[in-house]
Amino acid sequence: MMTEHILAEEYREGLRSFAQMMPDVMNAYTQFTTTCFQAGALDRKQKHLMAMGISLFTGNEHCIVYHLEGALSEGASEKEIAETVAVAGAYGGGTTFSHGVILVSEVMGEKNQSLQ
């Protein structure tokens, strides 16, 4: 099992803290997102890649890492991740592309090191 990147850990901790204050909202959100990420016409890997691309465009570093890790856990290849970064960058320009080539490369490097 790959270790979780600090940004994904922070996101999960934030969700836990929020759930303590607003359990009904968190339960509704979790049910909605769980349903959205179930396999359907698109499989879970494709959905995480799509969410990673959207997160790249919006500059949401926590969600970039969270969905990158989700895509990897669903078997995404480095090439699929690179193509997602490229498409997001083509649409979102330099800021989007820089998040992809820097943050995604950093996380992928950590994952490759942890696999050795």
N, C-alpha and C positions, 0 to 999 in steps of 0.2 A: 504494500500500500504506500502511495506517495504521501509525503508530509504536506500539510496544508500551508500555503503562503500566509504570511502575517496579515495581509489585507483581507483575505478570506476569513481568517480567524476573527479579526476585528468585526467584520460584517456579521458573522454568526453570533458573536457576543452582543453586539448591538441589538440584534433580533431578540435574543433571550431577555435582555434588559427591558426592551419595549414591551415584550409579552407579559412581563410582570405588572407593568403599569396599565396596559390596554389589552387584556387577554382576548376579548371578543373581536377586536380589530385584527389582532395578530392571527387568530384562528381563521377568520374570514380571508385574510390575505394569503395565509398558507394554503388553505383549501383552493383558492383561485389559482395561485401559481403552480401548485401541484398538478391541478387539472390541465393547465396550459402546457406544462412540460411533459405530459404523458405522451407516449408514442401514438401517432395517428397517421395522417397522410405524410407527415414529416416525422422522422424518428427523433429520439431524444438528443442524439449527437447533433443533428441538423439544427434543432431548436437552440441548443447551447451555443453553437457557432453563430446563429442569427442574433441571439441575445448578446454575445460577445461583440459582434459588429456594431450593434446599436449602442452598447456601452462604450465602445471606442469612440463613436461619433459624439456621444454626450459627455465624454471625458470622465466617466464614473469609474475611477480606478478600482474601487472595491468590487464592483460588478464585473469589470473586465476580468479580474483575477478569478472571481467566483465562477463565472461562466467558462473561462478558459479551463479551469480545473474540472468543471462539469463535462466539457467536451472531451478532455483527455480521459476522464473516467469512462466515457462512452466509446473510447477507441479512436478518437480523432488523431490523425497523423499530423506531423509537423507541416507537411505540405498543405493540408486542409486549413490549418490554423494560419499559415502564411497567406493563403488565398483569401481568407476572411479578412485579414489585416489589409491586404491590397485593395479589396473591394470597398471596405470601410474608408480607407484612405482616399480612394478615387472619388468617393462621394463627399467626404468630410474635409479633405485637404490636409494641410501640413500638421495642424494640431492633432487630428485624428491619427494620421500616419505616424507621428512621433510617439504617441502613446503605444501604438502597435509595435513599432520597431524597438522601442526602449523597454517598456514595461513587459510586454509579452516575451521579448527575448530574455529579459532578466529572469522571469518566472520559468521559462522553458529551460534556461541554463541551470537553475536550481533543481528542477525536476530531473534533468539528465544526470546531474551530480548525485542526486539521492537514489537513482536507480543503479548506480555502480557499487 
